[in-house]
Amino acid sequence: MTKRVMRVPTPSPPPDHPAGIALSDSEKAEALADNLKAQFQPVIDPSNPAVIDMVDVGLRYNFMAPANEPRLTNPEEVQEAIRGLKIGKTPSPNGIPNRALKHLPQ
């Protein structure tokens, strides 16, 4: 037998709890909650109104800008794209399977 087959995984130690080692599910949940509470603190610093205004202006500019005109394609590009599709892959959001697209007439 190889070492890899003979190796037995060692269980990880139970999490520490203020009252000792947490063994029950509820003690483990409390230990996890305490750990997360110690790691992540809420943001107390109030937001800067100037930064909020700057972000709002940037968002309005991007949403109000006209969309770029779509690049037009020709039938050869569409046929090339269909030829590159893999038959076994999931269909696109329109639900048409790639196998059906490959059987379309030229």
N, C-alpha and C positions, 0 to 999 in steps of 0.2 A: 504494500500500500504506500502511496505517496504521502508526504507530509500534509499536502493540501486536503486529502480525503480524511486523514486521521485527526485533523485539527477540529476541535469542538469549540464553537463560539462561547465566549464567556458572557454571562448576563451583565448588563450595566447595573451599577449600584443604584439603590433607590435614592430619590432626591432628599437633600437635607431639609429639615423643618426646624423652626425655632425650638420646638419641644423635643427634638431628636430626629430620628430617621422616620420619614413618612412611609407608611406601609399600606394604609387603606386608600381607596380611591379618593375619598373626601380630603384626606391629609395631603395627598399628592396634588389635588386641585388647588388647595390652599397654598402649598409651597410654590406651585407654578404662578399663581396670582400674585403672591408676594414678590417673587422674582421679577415678574413683568412690571409690577408697580415700581420696583426699585430702579429698573432700567429705563423706563419711559416716563418722563415727567411732562405735565401739560405746559403749553406755552403760556407764560404769564405776561410777556411783553405785548402791549397793545400795538395794533397795526399802525403803520405810518400812513396818514391820509394822502400824502404826496405820492407815495409808491402806488397806492390803490388807484389814484387818478391816472397815473402814468400807464398802468396796466389796462385800465378801462379805455384810454385813448388808443392804445395799441390794438386791443381787441376790436374796437369799433372800426379802426382803419382796415384791419384784415378782413372783417366780415362785410364791409361796405365796398371793398375793392372789387372791380368786375373780374369774373372768372376768366381764365385764359381760354381762348378758342380751342376746341378739341382738334387734334391733328387728324386730318382725314386719311383714311386708308383706301387701298385699292383691293380688288378681288384676289390678287396674287398674295398679298400680305395675309389676308384672311385664310386662304388655303394653306399657306406655310405654317400659320399658327395652329390650324387644325391638324396638320400632319405631325406636328410636334407633341400633340396630346398623348398621354399614356392611357390606354383603354381601361386599366384596372383602378384608376384613381377616382376619387370622389367627384361627383358632378359639381359644376359651378353653382352659385346661388340661384340661377334660373331653373335648376333642376334637370337640365338636359344632360343625359349621360354622354361621356366622351365617345363611347362606342356609336351612339346615334349620330353625333357630329361627324364622325369619320365616314358614315354611309351617306352623307348628303351628296346630292348631285353637284357636279362642277358648276 
